[in-house]
Amino acid sequence: MNDPGGGPPARRPGGRRLAEARLLFEAERLTLARRLRGLRKNQLAAAVDTTPTAIGHYESGVHRPSERVLSRLAMSLGVPVEFFQAGHGSVLDAGHAHFRSLRSTTQIERDQALAYGRIVADIVAAIEGFVEFPAVMVPEWPVTPDEIAGPGPVEAARRARELLVGGPGPVRSVVRLLESAGIVAIVLPPTTERVDAFSVTAYPRPLVMFNPAKGDYWRNRFDGAHELGHLVMHADAEPGSRVVEDQANRFAAEFLMPEQDIADALPATADWARLAELKTEWGVSMAALLYRARTLRVMKEVTYRNAMSAMSTRGWRRREPGPERPLERPTMLTKALEMLAVTGVDRDRLADAARVTRADLDLLVPSRPTPSATPTPGR
């Protein structure tokens, strides 16, 4: 395939890398890089002094960029030219991912978040060339979208707790539990803060991406359990529907607050002091506790609605009263990189192996300030 108007490349230092990258060019990798930077085709075209049509031809495989254009693409997108070479997985689309709401974000934002997910998969694949991660232990309990009010989500949560938690009481660390089950957990970069937490089931290793902007320990834990629910129940379900999201909420409520453990402790009224105590004990928000009291019919519907209205009036829907706690942070990939560094495989070498930039690697898998900062693993 020819690049219209590209002209013969001039040989220069690094020319062999460019020639090889052009020979092995994979169109979907260009799409991935563009989405990673949150650019439209016309924006990328302007940056490399070409047309949106030409970019479309490159991404569809109709034409292959010349070495000169390939170099400009790499520079404009901030990736090594090797990034465009074939040999990695395909670009994900929204059909692979369970986004919290498809209406609250733009397609560009969802594409960018999914592109980061693809990069994470490349990084994980490179790490697994050196380090063995925990086996994936995500139970499968399919719940169909037409089950609007059935027992499926509750039963799925109980099965998951039996396998992953193994006993009654609060879950100490949701993120650590996900990682111990072989799930890759990542905090999204700040550029994707409008995208809520989401999960991807399409990889050999499931992936959960957390929203960096929430900064709320209590809600982040519910997010993690919610996404686990999708992984357990919705491998084949169409993402984004209200029913599917409600099922994941019901899963998360039972997983974090099992009926047999908490029903007798929940108040029938908006007893804020009691709710604050339960919040600290169970590691969930007061809003989640009110939701649980309503779904278990401990609290009447009208009482629940009045309580939620009171929370809105007091500004508690955005920030509840109570102690601040640091977010549960993923550590599985960070620890793996620390182990590799001891053996002489540093971050630069791993970035080369994954064909990503060192900056993207550090963004997605940040270093820990000190090893002692790691929380004690819980159940």
C-alpha positions as CSV (number, residue, x, y, z in Angstrom):
1,M,0.0,0.0,0.0
2,N,1.2,3.5,-0.8
3,D,1.1,6.7,1.0
4,P,-0.3,9.4,-1.4
5,G,2.0,12.3,-1.5
6,G,4.4,10.9,1.1
7,G,7.5,10.9,-1.1
8,P,10.6,8.8,-0.7
9,P,12.0,8.8,2.9
10,A,15.3,10.4,3.6
11,R,17.7,8.0,5.4
12,R,18.8,9.3,8.8
13,P,19.6,8.1,12.3
14,G,16.7,5.9,13.4
15,G,15.8,5.3,9.8
16,R,15.9,1.5,10.3
17,R,13.4,1.8,13.2
18,L,11.1,3.8,11.0
19,A,11.4,1.4,8.1
20,E,10.6,-1.5,10.3
21,A,7.7,0.3,12.0
22,R,6.3,1.2,8.6
23,L,6.7,-2.4,7.3
24,L,4.9,-3.8,10.3
25,F,2.4,-0.9,10.6
26,E,-1.0,-2.0,12.1
27,A,-3.8,0.4,11.4
28,E,-5.6,-0.3,14.7
29,R,-2.5,0.8,16.7
30,L,-2.8,4.3,15.2
31,T,-6.5,4.4,16.2
32,L,-5.5,3.4,19.7
33,A,-2.8,6.1,19.9
34,R,-5.2,8.8,18.7
35,R,-7.9,7.8,21.2
36,L,-5.3,7.6,24.0
37,R,-4.6,11.3,23.4
38,G,-8.3,12.2,23.2
39,L,-8.0,13.5,19.6
40,R,-10.4,13.5,16.7
41,K,-9.1,12.7,13.2
42,N,-9.2,16.3,12.1
43,Q,-7.1,17.4,15.1
44,L,-4.5,14.7,14.4
45,A,-4.5,15.6,10.7
46,A,-3.8,19.2,11.5
47,A,-0.9,18.2,13.8
48,V,0.9,16.2,11.2
49,D,0.0,18.5,8.2
50,T,-2.3,16.1,6.4
51,T,-6.0,15.6,5.9
52,P,-8.7,13.8,8.0
53,T,-9.3,11.6,5.0
54,A,-5.7,10.5,5.0
55,I,-5.9,9.7,8.7
56,G,-9.0,7.7,8.0
57,H,-7.2,5.8,5.3
58,Y,-4.3,5.0,7.6
59,E,-6.7,3.8,10.4
60,S,-8.8,1.7,8.0
61,G,-5.7,0.1,6.4
62,V,-6.4,1.5,3.0
63,H,-3.0,3.2,2.9
64,R,0.1,2.9,4.9
65,P,1.8,6.1,6.1
66,S,5.3,7.0,4.7
67,E,8.2,7.0,7.1
68,R,8.1,10.7,7.2
69,V,4.4,10.8,8.1
70,L,4.8,7.9,10.6
71,S,7.5,9.9,12.3
72,R,5.2,12.9,12.6
73,L,2.4,10.7,13.9
74,A,4.6,9.3,16.6
75,M,5.9,12.8,17.6
76,S,2.4,14.3,17.6
77,L,0.9,11.4,19.6
78,G,3.8,11.1,22.0
79,V,4.6,7.4,21.3
80,P,7.6,5.5,20.0
81,V,7.3,4.5,16.3
82,E,7.3,0.9,17.5
83,F,3.9,1.5,19.1
84,F,2.4,1.2,15.6
85,Q,3.8,-2.2,14.9
86,A,1.6,-5.3,14.6
87,G,1.6,-8.0,17.3
88,H,-0.6,-6.6,20.0
89,G,-4.3,-7.0,20.7
90,S,-7.0,-5.0,18.9
91,V,-8.6,-1.8,20.0
92,L,-11.5,-2.2,22.4
93,D,-14.8,-0.6,21.9
94,A,-17.7,0.3,24.3
95,G,-19.2,-3.1,23.7
96,H,-16.5,-4.7,25.8
97,A,-16.8,-2.3,28.7
98,H,-19.4,-1.7,31.4
99,F,-19.6,2.1,31.7
100,R,-21.7,3.4,34.6
101,S,-23.7,5.7,32.2
102,L,-23.3,6.0,28.5
103,R,-25.2,9.3,28.5
104,S,-23.0,11.2,30.9
105,T,-19.8,11.0,28.9
106,T,-18.9,11.7,25.2
107,Q,-17.7,9.0,22.8
108,I,-14.2,10.7,22.8
109,E,-14.0,10.4,26.6
110,R,-15.1,6.7,26.6
111,D,-12.7,5.9,23.7
112,Q,-9.8,7.5,25.6
113,A,-10.6,5.6,28.8
114,L,-10.8,2.3,26.8
115,A,-7.5,3.2,25.1
116,Y,-5.9,3.5,28.5
117,G,-7.4,0.1,29.3
118,R,-5.7,-1.3,26.2
119,I,-2.4,0.2,27.2
120,V,-2.8,-1.4,30.6
121,A,-3.3,-4.8,28.9
122,D,0.0,-4.3,27.0
123,I,1.8,-3.4,30.2
124,V,0.4,-6.4,32.0
125,A,1.4,-8.7,29.1
126,A,4.9,-7.4,29.3
127,I,5.1,-7.8,33.1
128,E,3.8,-11.4,32.8
129,G,6.8,-12.2,30.7
130,F,8.8,-11.9,33.9
131,V,6.4,-12.2,36.9
132,E,3.5,-14.7,37.7
133,F,0.4,-13.0,38.8
134,P,-2.4,-14.6,40.9
135,A,-4.7,-16.9,39.0
136,V,-7.9,-15.4,37.9
137,M,-10.6,-16.5,40.3
138,V,-13.8,-14.6,39.2
139,P,-16.8,-16.8,39.7
140,E,-19.3,-16.8,36.8
141,W,-23.0,-16.5,37.8
142,P,-24.8,-15.1,34.7
143,V,-27.8,-12.9,35.3
144,T,-29.8,-11.9,32.2
145,P,-30.9,-8.3,31.7
146,D,-34.6,-9.4,31.7
147,E,-34.3,-10.3,35.4
148,I,-35.5,-7.0,36.7
149,A,-36.3,-7.9,40.3
150,G,-35.3,-11.5,40.7
151,P,-32.8,-13.1,43.1
152,G,-30.0,-13.5,40.6
153,P,-27.7,-10.5,41.8
154,V,-28.1,-11.4,45.4
155,E,-27.3,-15.1,44.8
156,A,-24.3,-14.1,42.6
157,A,-22.9,-11.9,45.4
158,R,-23.3,-14.7,47.9
159,R,-21.4,-17.1,45.7
160,A,-18.7,-14.5,45.1
161,R,-18.3,-13.8,48.8
162,E,-18.1,-17.5,49.5
163,L,-15.2,-17.8,47.1
164,L,-13.4,-14.5,47.6
165,V,-14.1,-13.5,51.2
166,G,-14.9,-16.7,52.9
167,G,-16.7,-15.4,56.0
168,P,-19.1,-12.9,57.4
169,G,-18.4,-9.3,58.3
170,P,-17.0,-6.3,56.4
171,V,-14.6,-6.6,53.5
172,R,-11.4,-5.0,54.6
173,S,-10.1,-3.9,51.3
174,V,-12.1,-4.2,48.1
175,V,-9.2,-3.3,45.8
176,R,-6.9,-5.8,47.5
177,L,-9.6,-8.4,47.1
178,L,-9.9,-7.7,43.4
179,E,-6.2,-8.0,42.9
180,S,-6.0,-11.3,44.9
181,A,-8.6,-12.7,42.5
182,G,-6.3,-11.9,39.6
183,I,-8.2,-8.8,38.5
184,V,-6.1,-5.8,37.3
185,A,-7.1,-2.7,39.1
186,I,-6.0,0.8,37.8
187,V,-6.8,4.4,38.7
188,L,-7.6,6.3,35.5
189,P,-5.5,9.3,34.6
190,P,-6.9,12.7,35.5
191,T,-7.7,13.5,31.9
192,T,-10.5,10.9,32.1
193,E,-12.1,12.2,35.3
194,R,-15.5,12.5,33.7
195,V,-15.6,8.8,33.1
196,D,-16.9,6.9,36.1
197,A,-15.4,3.5,37.2
198,F,-15.8,0.8,34.6
199,S,-14.8,-2.8,34.0
200,V,-13.7,-4.8,31.0
201,T,-14.3,-8.5,30.6
202,A,-12.6,-9.0,27.2
203,Y,-9.1,-9.6,28.4
204,P,-7.6,-12.8,29.6
205,R,-7.3,-10.8,32.8
206,P,-10.4,-8.8,33.8
207,L,-9.8,-5.1,34.3
208,V,-11.4,-2.6,36.7
209,M,-10.6,1.1,36.2
210,F,-11.4,3.6,39.0
211,N,-12.3,7.3,38.6
212,P,-9.5,9.5,40.0
213,A,-11.8,12.5,40.6
214,K,-14.1,11.0,43.2
215,G,-11.5,10.9,46.0
216,D,-14.1,9.3,48.2
217,Y,-13.0,6.1,50.1
218,W,-16.5,5.0,50.8
219,R,-18.0,5.4,47.4
220,N,-14.9,3.9,45.7
221,R,-15.3,0.7,47.6
222,F,-18.9,0.4,46.4
223,D,-17.7,1.2,42.9
224,G,-15.2,-1.7,43.1
225,A,-17.9,-4.1,44.3
226,H,-20.3,-2.8,41.6
227,E,-17.7,-3.5,38.9
228,L,-17.0,-7.0,40.3
229,G,-20.7,-7.6,39.9
230,H,-20.4,-6.9,36.2
231,L,-17.5,-9.3,35.9
232,V,-19.4,-12.0,37.7
233,M,-22.8,-11.6,36.1
234,H,-22.5,-9.7,32.8
235,A,-19.8,-11.2,30.6
236,D,-22.3,-11.4,27.7
237,A,-24.8,-8.6,28.7
238,E,-25.2,-5.4,26.7
239,P,-23.5,-2.8,28.8
240,G,-25.0,0.5,29.9
241,S,-28.7,-0.4,30.5
242,R,-30.5,0.7,33.6
243,V,-31.4,-2.9,34.5
244,V,-27.8,-4.1,34.2
245,E,-26.6,-1.2,36.4
246,D,-29.3,-1.9,39.0
247,Q,-28.3,-5.5,39.1
248,A,-24.6,-4.5,39.7
249,N,-25.8,-2.2,42.5
250,R,-27.8,-5.0,44.1
251,F,-24.8,-7.3,43.8
252,A,-22.5,-4.7,45.5
253,A,-25.0,-4.1,48.3
254,E,-25.2,-7.8,49.2
255,F,-21.4,-8.3,48.7
256,L,-20.4,-5.4,51.0
257,M,-23.4,-5.6,53.4
258,P,-24.7,-9.2,53.5
259,E,-28.3,-9.4,54.6
260,Q,-27.7,-11.9,57.3
261,D,-25.0,-9.8,58.9
262,I,-26.5,-6.3,58.7
263,A,-30.3,-6.4,58.5
264,D,-30.8,-6.3,62.2
265,A,-28.4,-3.4,62.6
266,L,-29.9,-1.1,60.0
267,P,-32.2,1.7,61.4
268,A,-35.8,2.1,60.2
269,T,-35.5,5.9,60.3
270,A,-32.8,8.4,59.3
271,D,-30.8,7.9,62.5
272,W,-27.7,9.8,61.3
273,A,-25.6,8.9,64.4
274,R,-26.3,5.2,63.9
275,L,-25.7,5.5,60.1
276,A,-22.3,7.1,60.9
277,E,-21.4,4.2,63.1
278,L,-22.3,1.7,60.5
279,K,-20.5,3.7,57.8
280,T,-17.2,3.4,59.7
281,E,-17.8,-0.3,60.6
282,W,-18.7,-1.5,57.1
283,G,-16.7,0.9,55.0
284,V,-19.6,2.1,52.9
285,S,-21.3,5.5,52.6
286,M,-24.5,6.5,54.4
287,A,-26.2,6.7,51.1
288,A,-25.3,3.0,50.5
289,L,-26.6,2.1,53.9
290,L,-29.9,3.9,53.3
291,Y,-30.2,2.1,49.9
292,R,-29.5,-1.2,51.7
293,A,-32.2,-0.4,54.4
294,R,-34.7,0.2,51.7
295,T,-33.9,-2.8,49.6
296,L,-34.1,-5.1,52.7
297,R,-37.4,-3.4,53.6
298,V,-36.1,-2.3,56.9
299,M,-36.9,1.3,55.9
300,K,-40.1,2.3,54.1
301,E,-39.9,3.9,50.7
302,V,-41.2,7.3,51.8
303,T,-38.7,7.3,54.7
304,Y,-35.8,6.5,52.3
305,R,-36.8,9.3,49.9
306,N,-37.1,11.8,52.7
307,A,-33.7,10.8,54.0
308,M,-32.1,11.2,50.6
309,S,-33.7,14.5,50.2
310,A,-32.3,15.6,53.5
311,M,-28.8,14.5,52.4
312,S,-29.2,16.6,49.2
313,T,-30.3,19.6,51.2
314,R,-27.3,19.3,53.5
315,G,-24.8,18.8,50.7
316,W,-24.1,15.2,51.8
317,R,-24.7,13.7,48.3
318,R,-21.4,15.2,47.3
319,R,-19.4,14.9,50.6
320,E,-20.8,13.1,53.6
321,P,-19.8,14.0,57.1
322,G,-17.4,11.7,58.9
323,P,-13.7,10.8,58.9
324,E,-11.6,11.2,55.8
325,R,-9.8,8.0,54.7
326,P,-7.2,7.6,51.9
327,L,-8.5,5.7,48.9
328,E,-7.7,2.0,48.5
329,R,-4.9,2.0,46.0
330,P,-4.0,-0.8,43.6
331,T,-0.5,-2.2,44.3
332,M,-0.3,-5.5,42.3
333,L,1.4,-3.9,39.2
334,T,3.5,-1.6,41.3
335,K,4.9,-4.4,43.4
336,A,5.6,-6.4,40.3
337,L,7.7,-3.5,38.9
338,E,9.6,-3.2,42.2
339,M,10.4,-7.0,42.0
340,L,11.6,-6.6,38.4
341,A,13.8,-3.6,39.3
342,V,15.6,-5.8,41.8
343,T,16.4,-8.2,39.0
344,G,17.7,-5.5,36.7
345,V,14.5,-5.0,34.6
346,D,13.8,-1.3,35.1
347,R,10.8,0.7,34.0
348,D,12.5,1.9,30.8
349,R,13.1,-1.7,29.7
350,L,9.5,-2.7,30.6
351,A,8.1,0.3,28.7
352,D,10.1,-0.8,25.7
353,A,8.8,-4.4,26.0
354,A,5.2,-3.1,26.2
355,R,5.9,-0.5,23.4
356,V,4.5,2.3,25.5
357,T,6.1,5.5,26.7
358,R,7.7,5.7,30.0
359,A,5.4,8.6,30.9
360,D,2.3,6.4,30.2
361,L,3.7,3.6,32.2
362,D,4.4,5.8,35.2
363,L,1.0,7.4,34.8
364,L,-0.9,4.1,35.0
365,V,1.4,2.3,37.4
366,P,2.8,5.0,39.7
367,S,5.7,4.2,42.1
368,R,5.0,4.0,45.8
369,P,6.7,6.7,47.9
370,T,8.0,4.0,50.3
371,P,7.4,0.2,50.6
372,S,6.1,0.8,54.2
373,A,3.2,2.8,52.8
374,T,1.5,-0.4,51.5
375,P,-1.7,-1.2,53.5
376,T,-1.9,-4.6,55.1
377,P,-3.8,-6.9,52.8
378,G,-7.2,-7.8,54.0
379,R,-9.7,-10.4,53.0
